[in-house]
């Protein structure tokens, strides 16, 4: 009996010892939360001030956190990362129709004009929206002084895509009364919705001062029929005005020299012209067309300005045209005083080139001005034009 009792005691003691022995594998080793190190390496979470240095603030020591749970207290916050998709400028999409004003091509603000003087205002605008400007878009008057302009007119003959530039012109007439005038304009889409510059859809404008003794002093279009015209091969002959005399407004065979006033022409950039002075040189590199204009007496404040470019077909293409425009001045018929005032190499690039030349250094002098267009390649598409060319005071 005694032996049996001792055996039962020994078995009981063994069982009691087994129940109270620490289990090596119940708790993770290392810092609390070590089971979730891989997840922490994937998503970075920023703790607020007051965390323990080892990142274990708010955790019960020795207690693994359930999968998917956070060890942060309610007062702690996440710093949520933000991402911008590649190619995205901002989170706000561009509106369909919006204008960005680039520059005044003609008639800068507060230019002096004579009472009743006709003029052409041209703005350079950019399509700053996401929709193309197509046939059916309009330029329209929104307020101020209309100055003889239309209530609205077609904007373009070809699409102006997002980001592209366009020169927009309107023919106006200065009022008869002396004073300052401003006309405001916007664009309208095919739905009849008006839009303008920036988020506030502001108008663009024309501002002029009507004063006595100002205005156009010399109109090259009006004087073109009085000019002496000729053509030849480089170098340009200024004395005889070309090797071959050329009649004004007498078209010849394709590739022959031609000079004339043309109206309602498609110009680079999709613009429809008013009257332009077309000067097509003979086909072949180095061939030119030249005109010498009647004498003009320069006065203080005289500016010679205008634009140059190419005519296009109805689709807006002006092909392989490549020419040099040149303006030369001579004092009192003396060849030794001949000077190039301005020169520009033009190709078909969907833009007209504007310029302005101060003539004050010739004040009090009787001058003659030469216009030349020189072909740079063998292209048969050198359809060069001078637009709005005049001397203005």
C-alpha positions in Angstrom: 0.0 0.0 0.0 2.8 2.4 0.9 4.6 1.7 -2.4 1.4 2.4 -4.3 0.8 5.7 -2.5 4.4 6.8 -3.2 3.9 6.0 -6.9 0.7 8.1 -7.1 2.5 11.0 -5.4 5.4 10.9 -7.9 3.0 11.0 -10.9 1.0 13.9 -9.5 4.2 16.0 -8.9 5.3 15.3 -12.4 2.0 16.4 -13.9 2.0 19.6 -11.7 5.5 20.5 -12.9 4.6 20.0 -16.5 1.6 22.4 -16.2 3.8 25.2 -14.6 6.9 25.0 -17.0 7.4 28.1 -19.3 6.6 27.3 -23.0 9.4 28.6 -25.2 7.3 29.1 -28.4 4.2 30.8 -27.2 5.5 34.4 -27.5 7.6 36.0 -30.3 11.2 36.9 -29.7 12.6 40.4 -30.1 10.6 43.6 -29.9 6.7 43.5 -29.8 5.3 43.7 -33.3 8.2 41.8 -34.9 5.8 39.5 -36.7 4.7 42.5 -38.7 8.1 43.8 -39.8 7.4 42.8 -43.5 4.2 44.8 -43.5 6.0 47.8 -42.0 8.6 47.7 -44.7 5.8 47.9 -47.3 3.7 50.7 -45.9 5.5 53.6 -44.0 3.4 55.0 -41.2 4.5 58.2 -39.5 3.9 58.3 -35.7 3.0 61.6 -33.9 5.2 63.1 -31.2 5.3 61.1 -28.0 6.0 57.6 -29.5 8.6 55.5 -27.9 12.0 55.4 -29.6 11.5 51.8 -30.7 8.0 52.5 -32.1 6.3 50.3 -29.5 4.2 53.0 -27.8 0.6 51.9 -27.0 1.4 48.2 -27.2 1.0 45.7 -24.3 4.4 44.1 -23.7 4.6 40.6 -24.8 1.2 40.6 -26.6 1.2 40.1 -30.3 -1.1 42.4 -32.3 -3.9 40.6 -34.2 -3.3 40.5 -37.9 -4.5 43.6 -39.7 -4.8 45.6 -36.5 -3.0 48.9 -35.7 -0.9 49.6 -32.7 -1.7 53.3 -32.8 -3.7 55.0 -30.1 -6.8 57.1 -31.2 -4.8 60.3 -30.8 -2.2 59.1 -33.3 -2.6 59.9 -37.0 -1.4 58.5 -40.3 0.5 60.7 -42.9 -1.3 59.5 -46.0 1.0 59.7 -49.1 -0.4 61.4 -52.1 0.5 60.6 -55.7 0.3 62.6 -59.0 -0.1 60.4 -62.1 2.6 60.8 -64.7 2.0 63.7 -67.1 -0.6 65.3 -64.8 -0.1 69.0 -64.2 -2.7 69.3 -61.5 -5.6 67.4 -60.1 -8.1 69.8 -61.9 -8.7 68.9 -65.6 -8.5 71.7 -68.1 -11.8 73.3 -69.2 -13.0 72.7 -72.7 -12.7 76.3 -73.8 -10.3 78.9 -72.5 -8.1 81.7 -74.0 -4.6 82.8 -73.1 -3.6 86.3 -74.5 -0.1 86.3 -76.0 0.4 89.7 -77.5 -1.0 92.6 -79.6 0.3 91.9 -83.1 -1.0 95.2 -84.4 -2.4 98.4 -82.8 -0.8 98.4 -79.3 -2.9 99.8 -76.5 -3.5 103.6 -76.6 -2.1 103.9 -80.1 -2.9 107.3 -81.7 -5.2 107.2 -84.7 -6.7 109.9 -86.9 -10.5 110.5 -86.7 -12.3 108.1 -89.0 -9.1 106.1 -89.8 -9.6 102.5 -90.8 -7.4 100.0 -89.1 -7.0 96.3 -88.5 -6.6 95.0 -84.9 -4.8 91.7 -84.5 -4.4 89.7 -81.3 -2.2 86.6 -80.9 -4.1 84.1 -78.8 -3.5 80.6 -77.5 -6.0 77.8 -77.1 -5.5 77.2 -73.4 -8.4 74.7 -73.1 -8.7 71.0 -73.9 -11.1 71.3 -76.9 -10.0 72.4 -80.5 -11.4 75.6 -81.9 -13.1 74.6 -85.1 -15.2 76.0 -87.9 -18.3 77.5 -86.2 -16.3 79.2 -83.4 -16.7 83.0 -83.5 -15.0 86.2 -82.4 -17.7 88.5 -81.0 -18.1 91.9 -79.5 -19.1 92.1 -75.8 -19.0 95.8 -74.9 -17.4 99.2 -75.0 -16.9 100.9 -78.4 -17.5 98.7 -81.4 -15.7 101.1 -83.7 -17.4 100.0 -86.9 -16.7 96.3 -86.3 -19.0 93.4 -86.8 -21.2 92.0 -84.0 -19.4 88.7 -84.7 -17.3 87.0 -87.3 -15.8 83.5 -88.0 -12.7 82.7 -85.9 -10.9 80.2 -88.1 -11.0 78.2 -91.2 -9.1 75.2 -89.7 -8.9 73.6 -86.3 -6.8 75.3 -83.6 -5.7 72.5 -81.3 -5.1 72.7 -77.6 -1.9 74.7 -77.0 -1.7 76.2 -80.5 -1.5 79.9 -81.3 -3.7 81.9 -83.7 -3.7 85.5 -84.9 -7.2 86.9 -84.8 -8.0 90.1 -86.7 -10.9 92.4 -87.0 -11.3 95.4 -89.3 -12.3 98.6 -87.4 -12.6 102.3 -88.0 -11.5 105.0 -85.5 -14.4 107.1 -84.2 -14.7 110.7 -85.5 -14.6 112.3 -82.1 -11.3 113.1 -80.3 -10.8 110.9 -77.2 -9.9 107.5 -75.8 -11.9 104.4 -76.9 -11.9 100.7 -75.9 -13.8 97.7 -77.4 -13.9 94.4 -75.7 -14.1 91.0 -77.5 -14.4 87.3 -76.6 -14.8 84.0 -78.4 -17.9 81.8 -78.7 -18.1 78.1 -79.2 -20.4 76.1 -81.5 -22.9 75.8 -78.6 -23.2 79.6 -78.4 -21.3 79.8 -75.1 -18.9 82.7 -74.7 -15.4 82.3 -73.2 -12.3 84.4 -72.7 -9.0 84.8 -70.8 -8.4 82.6 -67.8 -10.8 81.1 -65.3 -12.8 84.4 -65.1 -13.3 84.4 -68.9 -12.1 88.0 -69.2 -12.3 89.8 -72.6 -9.4 90.9 -74.7 -9.6 94.4 -76.1 -8.5 97.2 -78.5 -7.6 100.6 -77.0 -6.9 103.6 -79.1 -6.6 107.4 -78.8 -8.2 109.5 -81.5 -6.1 112.6 -82.0 -5.6 115.3 -84.7 -2.5 115.0 -86.7 -2.1 111.3 -86.2 -2.8 108.2 -88.2 -1.5 106.5 -91.3 1.0 108.7 -93.1 1.9 106.2 -95.9 -0.1 103.2 -96.9 2.0 100.7 -99.0 -1.1 99.0 -100.4 -2.5 102.3 -101.7 1.0 103.3 -103.1 1.8 99.9 -104.6 0.4 100.9 -108.0 2.7 103.9 -108.0 5.8 101.9 -107.2 8.4 100.7 -109.7 8.5 96.9 -109.8 11.0 94.4 -111.3 12.5 90.9 -110.9 15.9 89.3 -111.4 18.5 87.0 -109.9 20.7 87.9 -106.9 22.4 90.2 -106.1 19.4 92.5 -105.9 19.5 95.4 -108.3 18.4 98.6 -106.5 19.4 101.0 -109.3 17.4 99.6 -112.2 14.9 98.0 -109.8 15.5 94.5 -111.0 16.7 93.0 -114.3 13.2 92.8 -115.8 10.5 95.4 -115.3 7.3 94.0 -113.9 3.7 95.3 -114.3 1.6 95.6 -111.2 -1.4 93.3 -111.0 -0.5 91.3 -114.2 -0.5 87.6 -113.3 1.7 85.3 -115.4 2.3 81.6 -115.7 2.9 79.6 -112.5 6.4 80.2 -111.2 6.6 83.6 -112.9 7.0 86.8 -110.8 3.7 88.4 -109.7 2.8 91.4 -107.6 -0.8 92.5 -106.8 -3.3 93.4 -104.1 -5.3 90.4 -103.0 -8.3 90.2 -100.7 -9.9 87.5 -98.6 -6.8 85.2 -98.6 -6.2 82.3 -96.2 -3.1 83.2 -94.2 -0.8 81.1 -92.0 -2.5 80.3 -88.7 -5.9 80.0 -90.3 -6.7 83.7 -90.5 -8.7 85.3 -93.3 -7.0 88.4 -94.7 -8.2 91.8 -95.7 -6.2 93.4 -98.5 -2.6 92.1 -98.7 0.3 92.9 -101.0 1.2 89.7 -102.7 4.8 89.5 -104.0 5.7 86.1 -105.6 9.3 85.9 -106.8 10.4 83.9 -109.8 11.0 80.2 -109.1 14.5 79.3 -108.2 17.0 80.0 -105.4 18.3 83.6 -105.4 15.5 84.9 -107.7 13.8 88.0 -106.4 11.0 90.5 -106.8 11.5 94.2 -105.8 9.5 97.4 -105.6 10.7 101.0 -105.1 8.1 103.3 -103.6 7.6 107.0 -104.1 9.4 109.6 -101.9 8.2 110.1 -98.4 9.2 112.9 -95.9 9.9 111.4 -92.5 8.5 113.2 -89.5 9.0 112.8 -85.7 7.2 109.8 -84.3 6.9 107.9 -87.6 6.8 104.1 -87.3 6.9 101.6 -90.1 5.1 98.4 -89.2 3.3 95.4 -90.7 3.4 91.6 -91.0 4.8 89.1 -93.4 3.9 85.5 -94.2 2.5 83.1 -96.7 -0.9 82.5 -98.1 -2.3 79.0 -97.7 -5.0 76.8 -99.3 -8.3 76.2 -97.6 -6.8 73.4 -95.4 -4.2 75.7 -94.0 -1.2 74.3 -96.0 1.3 76.6 -97.5 3.7 73.9 -98.7 7.4 74.3 -99.0 7.6 78.1 -99.3 10.9 79.6 -98.2 11.7 83.2 -98.8 13.6 86.3 -97.4 11.6 89.5 -96.8 13.8 92.6 -96.9 13.0 96.3 -96.4 15.7 98.8 -97.6 15.7 102.6 -97.3 17.6 105.3 -99.3 17.9 109.0 -98.7 17.3 111.5 -101.5 18.0 109.0 -104.2 21.6 108.6 -103.1 22.8 104.9 -103.4 25.6 105.5 -100.9 22.9 106.0 -98.2 21.1 102.8 -98.9 20.6 100.7 -95.7 18.7 97.5 -94.9 16.1 98.4 -92.3 14.7 94.9 -91.6 15.1 91.3 -92.9 13.3 88.1 -92.2 13.6 84.5 -93.4 10.1 83.0 -93.6 9.0 79.4 -94.1 5.5 77.9 -93.8 5.2 77.6 -90.0 1.6 78.6 -89.3 2.6 82.0 -88.0 2.8 85.5 -89.4 5.8 87.7 -88.4 5.0 91.2 -87.2 7.5 94.0 -87.0 7.8 97.7 -86.0 10.6 100.1 -87.1 11.3 103.5 -85.6 12.1 106.0 -88.3 13.1 108.9 -86.0 16.7 108.7 -87.2 15.5 109.8 -90.7 13.4 112.7 -89.4 13.3 115.6 -92.0 14.7 113.4 -94.8 13.0 112.5 -98.1 13.4 108.8 -98.4 12.6 106.0 -100.8 11.7 102.5 -99.4 12.3 99.3 -101.3 10.5 96.0 -100.6 12.1 92.8 -101.8 11.2 89.1 -101.6 14.0 86.6 -102.4 13.4 82.9 -103.0 15.7 80.6 -100.9 14.9 77.3 -102.6 13.5 75.9 -105.8 10.0 75.8 -104.3 7.1 76.8 -106.5 5.0 77.7 -103.4 6.7 81.0 -102.4 3.3 82.8 -102.0 4.7 85.7 -100.0 2.5 88.6 -98.7 3.0 91.9 -96.9 0.1 92.6 -94.6 -1.0 95.9 -93.1 2.3 97.6 -94.2 2.2 101.3 -93.4 4.0 104.3 -91.8 2.1 105.5 -88.9 2.5 108.5 -86.6 
